[in-house]
Amino acid sequence: MPNIEALEDIVLQTRRDILRMVHKVNSGHPGGSLGCTEFFVSLYHKIMELKDGFDMDGLEEDLFFLSNGHISPVFYSVLARKGYFPIEELNTFRLIDSRLQGHPTTHEGLPGVRVASGSLGQGMSVAIGAALAKKLNKDNHLVYSLHGDGELQEGQNWEAIMYAAGNKVDNLIATIDRNGQQIDGPTAEVLPLGNLTEKFTAFGWDVLEIKNGNNLEEVIAGLEEAKRRTGKGKPVCIVMHTVMGHGVDFMMHTHAWHGKAPNDDQLETALAQNPETLGDY
């Protein structure tokens, strides 16, 4: 199990992967990917119980579902660095016939991806279904999911959130990336979400917050606490406060880099702020 220093090295290399993938094809979503890097690294390298290899059924292991599929660069990088597929395949991001499409899909058979995502608002329902399937299979492992905060403006989420509490889906940990940004601007200006902790609590969930979702130790501690709260009759929600574009100073605290690639000079500046640790692909 990697220590904090080793995990920090993975975080830095993952940020480099994200930036280089998006730059190469001048397309993709670096902002949210950079903001969730600590979460993905913590989840896959520290928190989840995973089997060797990959199969779609995912029996007797923890599962993860990415609902806000546009942050695929961070997902692909972490899957590759975890050994699900060759790291060199990151070179094919968003290319024709690549398994690494802009939004994750399943028909290419990319190991680590169990559901197509990117149509916002659907991941909560998928995660609940997987969690219920684990209960039917007498499988005591957990289901994790990640959702954008702007994504919660989709009404299907709240039907699913209500359903999960009403049916005591207590093997589910859903994390909300509370970065306050979405494609058209700050969430507070596009459509205010109010207090998400109070909302989820009112819907019958057990809720905790990670105040700094870009601090590895805080993220790990929050995820471990969430695990301790499972199995007690309520689904668990983590409201995780992050900074969009974290780790690249000119991308932070703005929606401008939600879906924009850096040019050559910007890439050089961004990579200088995230030194190579594990070797570029």
N, C-alpha and C positions, 0 to 999 in steps of 0.2 A: 504494500500500500504506500503510495508516494507521500512524502512529508510536504509541509507547506512550501519549502523552497523548490522542491521538484514540481509542485503544482503551479507555482508562480512562473517557472520556466515554460510549462505547457501553455499557460495563459498568454505569455508574450509571443510564443510561436504561433498560437492560434490567431492572435491579432494580425500577425504578419500574413498568415494564410488568407485571412478574410480580405485584407487590403489588396494583396496580389491577385487573388481570384477576380475580384470586382474590377480592378484596374485593367486586367488583361482583355476582358471582353467589353469594357466600358459600359457595364450593366450590372445591376444588382443592388442590394440593400446593406450598406456597411453600418449605418447608424445603430440600428437595433441589434445587429450581430455583435458589434463591439461592446455594446452595453450589457449583453447577456453572456459574455465570455466566461466570467467567473462562475456563473451558475452552471453552464454546461460542463466545464472542467470539473467542478465539484461533484456534479451529479454522476458523470460517467467514470471518473477516476477515484472517487471516494465513497459515494453514498449508495448507489444502486448495487443490488446483488444480481450479477450477470453470469450466465453460463458461457462456456467457450463456444465459439461458433455462433451461427444465427439461423433461426427458423421463424416462420411467420406466426406459429402458434404461441411461442413465448411462454410455454408451461414451465413452472418451477423457477421462474426468475422475475425480477422486476421489469416493468415496461415503461416506456416514455413515449408520449405523443406530443408533437409540436403542432400547436394550433395556428399560430401566426407564422405560416410557412415561408413568408418572404425573407425571414432571417436564416435562410438555408445555408449561407456561407459558414456561419459558426457551427451549425449542425454537422455539415459535411466535414469540416476540419476536425472536429472532436471525434467523429466516427472514424475517420481515417487514422488519426493519431492513436486511437484506441485499438486499431488493428482490424476493423470491420472490412476494409478494402485498402488497396495499395495507396500510399500517400501520393504517389505520382499521378494518380487519377484526378487529383485536384486540378491538374492542368486542363482538364476537359470541362470545367464549370461553364454551364450555359451554352456549350457548343452543340451543334446539330448532332443528333444520335448519341449524345452523352447520357450517362446514367445520372449525372449531376445537373438536373434541370433547375431552372430558377426557383421553382417551388417543388418540394419533394413529391415524387410520384412512386407508384409501386410497380407499374408494368415493366420498368427496366430491370427490376430485380436487384436494386441496390441494397446490400446488407445493412441492417440497422433501421430501415424505413418500413414501417408497417401500415401506413395510411398516407394517401395523398392529402396534402394540406396547402392552404393558401387562400381558399375561399373562406374568409374570416367568419368566425362565430360557430364553427362546426366541431372544433376539437374537444370541447367540453362533453358533448354528447358521445363522441367516440370513446373518450377516456372512461366515461361512466359505464358504457357498454362493456368495455374490456374489464373493468373492475368487477362488474356483476358476473361476467363469465368466469373470472377467477374464483369468486365465491361458489358458483355452481360446480366448479372443478375441484373444490376443496383445496385450492392453491392459496397459501397464506402470504404470497408475495404481494407487493404493492404496485399501484399504477401511478405514475407521475405525469403531469401535463404542464405546458407553459402557454400563456395567453398574453397578448398585448393589452394594455389598458384601453386604448382606443377601440380595440376589437370588442370590448364589452358593450359598445353602443349597439351591437347586433342583438336583437331581441331573443334569438334562439338560446343565447347563453343563459338568460334568466329563467327560461322554462327548464333547462337542464339543471341549473343550480337548485331550483326548487325541487326538482325530481330527486336529485342526489340526497338531499337532506330528508325528504319524505320517505325515501326507501333505505335510509341508513347505510349509504355507500361509504363505509368507514375505512376502506382500503385504498382510498384515493387522496392524493396530495396535488392540488391544483395551485400553481404559482402564477401570480399576475405580475408582469413586468411593468411596474408603475414608473415609467420615465416621463410621463406628462406630455409626450409628443406623438403626433400622428402625421400622416402624409400631408395634410392641409394646414398644419399648424399646431399650437399647443392644444391639448385636449380640453383645457379649461375654456378655450375660445370656440372650438368647433362644437363641442357638446359636453358640458361639465358632467363629470362622473360622481361628484360629491365624495363622501367618505366611504371608501370601499370596505374598510374594516367593519363599519357599522352596517353597511348593506349586506355583506355576506353573513354577518352575525344574525341580522334580522331574518335572513333566509334559512337559518338553522345550522350554519356551518361553524366549526371551530376554527378561529382565525388567529394567526400571529403575523407579525411584521418583521421584515429584515430592513433595518434603517439604512444600511449601506450595502446595497447589492453588488457593489464593485470592490468589496473587501472579502477576500477568500475566507478568512477565518469566520467572519460574520455569516457568510452564506452557508458554510459547512455547519456552523452551530445552529442556524435556523432550520436547515434541512434535517438535522439530527433530532431537533426538538419536534419537528413536524412528524417524524417517524414515531416518536414516543407517544404522540397523541392519536395515532391511528388505532383502530379496533375498539373504539369506545362509543360507537353508535352515531358518530357524526363524520361527514367528509371534512377534510382539513384544507384550508386555504392559507397560502402565504402571500401577503402583499409585500412585494420586494421592490424597494425604491432603488432605481438605477439612473445612470446618466447616459442618454443616447450619445453614441460616439466616444464613449469613455476610452481613454488611452491615447487619443489623438486630439491635441488641444484645439485645433481649428474646427473639429467636427462636434465638439461637445456643446450641450445645452441648446441645441437648435434642431428643428425638424428638417433643416435644409439638406442634411445628408441621409434622410430616410431612404431615398432610392436614387442616389447620385454617385457616380464613380469618381475617384480622384484622377487628375491628370498626371503627367509624368513628374512634374515638380512637386506636386502635392503628395504623390506616393513617396517620393524620396524623403520629404520632410516627415511624413507619418511613420515610415519604416525606421528613421533615425530615432524616433521616440520609443520604438519597440524593438530593441536589439535581438538579433538572431540567437536562439538558444539551443534548439534541437536540430537545426538544419532545414533550410528551405527546400521545398519540393522541386 
